[in-house]
């Protein structure tokens, strides 16, 4: 009988030390979780903003159709002495408007891809996603003489497959953390207020220069003035990312505000905006 208690005591002692070791290990893993993730395989992700204390932001403009709004917006940027911005261009649009593409490029602005067809790529097969991105790459490279390495998917629509394929094609997927909602034509004052009130250091701001937007060229000068009054400077997306990477920080791969306003446009919303 004594032998039985001794054996059980030894087992209990063994299990006790195992439990202590397990708790200790879990504590170490939790405490070092940020460092451990550095060595874990990184999943492809979209970039919404960059972490920085500097008051620097990127104005970005999507263009997929029309020829009436791009030039007025370029004029505003010139008048306000904005030297850096990023334009995401649909390659179909670029084929039809090489003169406007040249004006954007000649002004010194960065050009990224906005895909080929302006559609929801998540509904495509892997092969078709690859074809859309690769076709846009070839067309934009031929027109500009430079190979783009940034892409904003049409409608901000992507999933893990789209992210993976974009990365395989050497692209960084760029989203936004502040949506001006100019594509909904909500009114000049509302566009201004949305952007100025939401902008933060390292922000990527979504604007448009397609013919669907009727108030962006009116809101833009006020946005620039008010952001400058708050101490902000303007960079293109690549400069924003490179500045962060030089500091050893990682880019923001989730929006800072997960409200519905941050979600990509749905087909019904896009339909309503074009009416």
C-alpha positions in Angstrom: 0.0 0.0 0.0 2.8 2.4 0.9 4.5 1.5 -2.4 1.3 2.6 -4.2 1.2 6.0 -2.5 4.9 6.5 -3.3 4.4 5.7 -7.0 1.5 8.1 -7.2 3.4 10.8 -5.4 6.2 10.5 -7.9 3.8 10.7 -10.8 2.1 13.7 -9.3 5.4 15.4 -8.8 6.4 14.6 -12.4 3.1 15.9 -13.8 3.4 19.0 -11.6 6.8 19.9 -13.0 5.6 19.2 -16.6 2.7 21.6 -16.0 5.0 24.3 -14.6 7.3 23.9 -17.6 4.4 24.1 -20.0 3.0 27.3 -18.4 6.5 28.8 -18.4 6.9 28.0 -22.2 3.5 29.5 -23.0 4.5 32.6 -21.1 7.7 33.0 -23.1 5.9 32.4 -26.4 3.3 35.1 -25.5 5.9 37.6 -24.4 8.0 37.1 -27.5 5.1 36.8 -30.0 6.0 39.9 -31.9 9.6 38.6 -32.5 8.5 35.1 -33.3 6.2 36.3 -36.1 9.3 37.7 -37.8 10.5 34.2 -38.5 7.1 32.8 -39.5 6.2 32.7 -43.2 4.5 36.0 -44.0 1.2 35.8 -45.8 0.6 38.2 -48.7 -1.3 41.3 -47.5 -2.6 44.6 -48.8 -1.2 47.8 -47.5 -3.6 50.4 -46.0 -1.2 52.8 -44.4 2.3 53.0 -42.8 3.3 53.5 -39.2 5.1 56.8 -38.7 5.2 59.8 -36.4 5.9 62.1 -39.4 3.0 64.0 -40.8 3.3 62.6 -44.3 0.5 61.1 -46.4 -0.1 59.9 -49.9 -2.8 61.3 -52.1 -3.9 58.5 -54.5 -6.2 58.7 -57.5 -7.9 55.9 -59.4 -8.8 56.3 -63.1 -10.8 53.7 -65.0 -12.8 55.7 -67.6 -13.5 59.1 -69.0 -11.4 62.1 -70.0 -13.1 65.1 -68.4 -11.9 64.9 -64.7 -8.2 64.0 -64.9 -6.9 67.3 -66.3 -8.7 69.5 -63.8 -7.3 67.4 -60.9 -3.8 67.6 -62.4 -4.3 71.4 -62.6 -5.2 71.6 -58.9 -2.1 69.5 -58.0 0.1 71.8 -60.1 -1.5 75.0 -58.6 -1.0 73.7 -55.1 2.6 72.7 -55.8 2.0 69.0 -55.0 5.1 67.3 -56.4 4.2 63.7 -55.3 1.1 61.7 -55.7 0.2 58.2 -57.0 -2.3 57.5 -59.9 -3.6 54.0 -60.3 -4.6 53.6 -63.9 -6.7 51.0 -65.7 -4.8 49.7 -68.6 -7.9 49.7 -70.8 -8.3 53.4 -70.0 -4.6 54.0 -70.6 -4.8 52.5 -74.0 -7.5 54.9 -74.9 -5.9 58.0 -73.3 -2.1 57.8 -73.7 -2.0 61.6 -73.9 -3.4 61.8 -70.4 -1.1 59.1 -69.1 1.8 61.1 -70.5 0.6 64.3 -68.7 0.4 62.4 -65.4 3.9 61.0 -66.0 5.4 64.3 -67.2 4.1 66.0 -64.0 6.3 63.6 -62.0 3.5 61.5 -60.4 3.9 57.8 -59.7 1.8 55.4 -61.8 0.5 52.2 -60.5 -1.7 49.5 -62.0 -5.5 49.5 -61.6 -5.8 46.2 -63.4 -7.1 45.6 -66.9 -10.8 45.2 -66.8 -12.5 47.2 -64.0 -14.3 44.2 -62.5 -14.4 42.1 -59.3 -11.3 39.9 -59.5 -12.4 37.6 -56.7 -14.9 36.0 -59.0 -12.2 35.1 -61.5 -10.2 31.9 -61.8 -6.5 32.0 -60.8 -5.6 31.9 -64.5 -7.9 34.9 -65.3 -6.6 36.9 -62.3 -3.1 36.4 -63.5 -4.1 37.3 -67.1 -5.7 40.6 -65.9 -2.8 41.7 -63.9 -0.2 40.6 -66.5 -2.1 42.3 -69.4 -2.3 45.5 -67.5 1.4 45.3 -66.6 2.4 44.9 -70.3 0.2 47.8 -71.5 1.3 50.2 -68.8 4.9 49.3 -69.2 4.7 49.9 -73.0 2.9 53.3 -72.6 5.1 54.7 -69.7 8.4 52.9 -70.4 8.4 51.9 -66.7 7.3 48.7 -65.1 4.7 49.3 -62.3 5.1 47.4 -59.1 2.0 48.7 -57.2 -1.5 47.7 -57.9 -4.9 48.7 -56.5 -7.4 46.1 -57.5 -10.5 47.4 -59.2 -13.2 48.2 -56.6 -10.7 47.4 -53.9 -11.8 43.8 -54.3 -9.4 41.0 -53.4 -9.0 37.7 -51.5 -6.1 35.5 -50.5 -5.9 34.1 -54.1 -5.7 37.6 -55.6 -3.1 38.7 -53.0 -1.0 35.6 -53.7 -1.1 35.9 -57.4 -0.3 39.7 -57.2 2.7 38.9 -55.1 3.9 36.2 -57.5 3.8 38.8 -60.2 6.0 41.1 -58.0 3.2 43.5 -57.0 2.4 45.2 -53.8 -1.4 45.5 -53.3 -2.3 49.0 -52.1 -5.6 49.8 -50.4 -6.4 53.0 -48.4 -7.1 54.0 -44.8 -9.1 57.1 -45.6 -11.8 56.9 -48.2 -13.0 60.3 -49.5 -16.2 58.7 -50.8 -15.9 61.1 -53.7 -17.0 58.2 -56.0 -20.4 58.5 -54.3 -20.6 62.3 -55.1 -21.6 63.0 -51.5 -21.0 66.7 -51.8 -17.9 68.9 -51.8 -18.1 69.8 -48.1 -18.6 66.2 -47.0 -15.7 65.0 -49.1 -13.5 67.7 -47.5 -14.6 66.9 -44.0 -14.2 63.1 -44.4 -10.6 63.4 -45.6 -9.4 66.2 -43.3 -11.0 64.6 -40.2 -9.8 61.1 -40.8 -6.3 61.7 -42.2 -3.4 60.5 -39.9 0.4 60.2 -40.3 1.3 57.6 -42.8 -2.2 57.6 -44.3 -3.0 56.5 -47.9 -6.0 58.6 -49.1 -8.4 57.3 -51.7 -9.6 59.8 -54.4 -10.7 59.4 -58.0 -10.1 61.1 -61.3 -12.6 59.2 -63.4 -15.6 60.9 -65.0 -17.9 59.4 -62.3 -16.6 61.9 -59.8 -18.2 65.4 -60.0 -16.8 67.2 -57.0 -13.2 65.9 -56.4 -11.6 68.8 -58.3 -13.6 71.2 -56.1 -12.8 69.5 -52.8 -9.1 68.8 -53.5 -7.7 72.3 -53.2 -9.4 72.8 -49.8 -8.2 69.3 -48.6 -4.6 70.2 -49.5 -4.8 73.6 -47.8 -6.4 72.2 -44.6 -4.0 69.3 -44.4 -1.0 71.6 -44.8 -2.4 73.8 -42.1 -2.2 70.7 -39.9 1.4 70.3 -40.8 1.1 67.5 -43.4 3.4 66.9 -46.3 2.7 64.8 -49.4 4.6 61.8 -50.7 3.8 59.1 -53.3 3.0 55.6 -52.0 6.5 54.1 -52.8 8.1 57.0 -50.8 5.7 56.3 -47.9 6.5 52.6 -47.8 10.3 53.1 -48.3 10.4 55.7 -45.5 8.8 53.2 -43.2 11.0 50.2 -44.2 14.1 52.4 -43.7 13.0 52.9 -40.1 12.5 49.1 -39.6 8.8 49.3 -39.1 6.2 47.2 -40.9 3.4 48.6 -43.1 -0.2 48.6 -41.9 -1.9 45.6 -43.5 -5.3 46.2 -41.9 -7.4 49.4 -42.0 -7.2 51.4 -38.8 -11.0 51.6 -38.7 -13.0 48.4 -39.5 -16.3 50.1 -40.0 -18.5 49.5 -43.0 -17.2 52.7 -44.6 -13.8 51.0 -44.9 -15.1 48.1 -46.9 -14.5 47.9 -50.7 -17.4 49.0 -52.9 -20.1 46.5 -53.7 -21.5 46.0 -57.1 -24.8 47.6 -56.0 -23.0 50.6 -54.6 -21.0 51.1 -57.8 -24.2 50.9 -59.8 -25.9 53.5 -57.6 -22.9 55.8 -57.9 -23.0 55.7 -61.7 -26.7 56.5 -62.0 
